[in-house]
Amino acid sequence: MSSTQHDSAQQWTERYTHAVMNTFGPPQTVLVRGEGCYVWDADGKRYLDLLAGIAVNALGHAHPALVEAVSTQMSTLGHVSNFFATEPQVGLAEKLLELVGQQGRVFFANSGAEANEAALKATRRTGRTKIVATHGSFHGRTMGSLALTSKEAYRAPFEPLPGDVLWAPYGDAEALEAIVDDTVAAVVIEPIQGEAGVIVPPDDYLAKVREITQRHGALMWIDEVQSGMGRVGEWFAYSASGVVPDLLTLAKGLGGGVPIGACIGIDEAAMLLQPGNHGTTFGGNPVATAAALAVIDTIERDELLAHVVEIGQRFRDGLGDHPRVTDITGRGLFLGVVLSDPVAAEVMKAALPAGLIVNAPTPDRLRIVPPLILTADQADDAVAILRELLDTVPAAPAGTSS
Ligand SMILES: *Cc1c(COP(=O)(O)O)cnc(C)c1O
């Protein structure tokens, strides 16, 4: 039993079911290695990775810059505590504020949910408790971030959840206007909803949310955990809107696969959390912050923002005219492929034996969130496989719908 090196993917999956808590359902396969935009399973099969650990592996797998940064930092100073500061922690906070282009302060956490938890606690320091969240939202699975997440199946088993949460339809500024008053602490918005299937709001939505929140003295909190750090071809998905939020949360792509989250308080919101109000043992860890600095440095040095726009367009051009594709939503390499029938899960399953990892967040949508370093040739390969799958996956049985 202890000689495990040569177990097959199926044997590892069997062992998984006996040892790992069953919160995620059965794994699709067992991965052992990655390089660039490819991963390999325990049977030696190679996959082109259009999921990237759910929009996490911005530089793909085993990127030399990330390996070097993490190895060097780990062999220099791997962890301290927040009784001490470290150089990469300070450097990353300064760099993030530079990318945001505003005065502010950063709180480092270890995940998206924790970044949001910090932001939620910051909103309580306004003296108000009401938060407006949107239908279709996903902000994480801790009790606080779950309270702002709309999906009933995620929420129901854990109620009562904390807080005074009000719900507004996503993308609808008029509806928001009717809900926000002078007792609301904050409105929390994903600039593009990821888990809901890559849903893009109207162009002027964020500007209107900013105007409404400003008028009522409420904070505008933008959750860029999935959309941020270059995924849309700009540093943040809200950048194009011209708004300045009060709170901005980041995670997923930030560390390129090393767990890290960040809650950025801008201007006055930077001072909401005061000594003793919040904390974390690992948050801002030197290895994680060194990793994030390497990710940002590589995106800048290799001009990946422009590359992301170009490769995203290649997917649009390659898939947009397929008869089973009714729309392609999103920006850059944060794309939703909307299908004419609810076969996204079937396409996802059939993609695996075809050597492609792609995700199906809803019954009729595929999500494409590959490493930002995906090459034009790799995008073309992925498009060819997806077209073949869309040609061959049987239609959903009558009566089913998304
Ligand atoms: C994934 C996600 C989260 C939660 O991040 P975790 O690291 O899984 O806790 C929060 N907000 C958004 C928009 C996300 O996509």
The ligand as a Tripos MOL2 file, in Angstrom:
@<TRIPOS>MOLECULE
LIG
   15    15     1     0     0
SMALL
NO_CHARGES

@<TRIPOS>ATOM
      1 C1        -13.5290   32.1370   -6.6450 C.3       1 LIG1
      2 C2        -14.1710   33.3910   -6.2150 C.ar      1 LIG1
      3 C3        -14.2300   33.7540   -4.8600 C.ar      1 LIG1
      4 C4        -13.7600   32.8270   -3.7590 C.3       1 LIG1
      5 O1        -12.3990   32.5720   -3.8230 O.3       1 LIG1
      6 P1        -11.7890   31.3310   -2.9860 P.3       1 LIG1
      7 O2        -10.3080   31.4900   -3.1830 O.co2     1 LIG1
      8 O3        -12.3520   30.0920   -3.6210 O.co2     1 LIG1
      9 O4        -12.2000   31.4720   -1.5930 O.co2     1 LIG1
     10 C5        -14.7570   34.9870   -4.5350 C.ar      1 LIG1
     11 N1        -15.2160   35.8230   -5.4760 N.ar      1 LIG1
     12 C6        -15.1800   35.5160   -6.7880 C.ar      1 LIG1
     13 C7        -15.6920   36.4910   -7.7820 C.3       1 LIG1
     14 C8        -14.6780   34.2820   -7.2050 C.ar      1 LIG1
     15 O5        -14.6940   33.9550   -8.4940 O.3       1 LIG1
@<TRIPOS>BOND
     1     1     2 1
     2     2     3 ar
     3     2    14 ar
     4     3     4 1
     5     3    10 ar
     6     4     5 1
     7     5     6 1
     8     6     7 2
     9     6     8 1
    10     6     9 1
    11    10    11 ar
    12    11    12 ar
    13    12    13 1
    14    12    14 ar
    15    14    15 1
@<TRIPOS>SUBSTRUCTURE
     1 LIG1         1 GROUP 0 **** ****
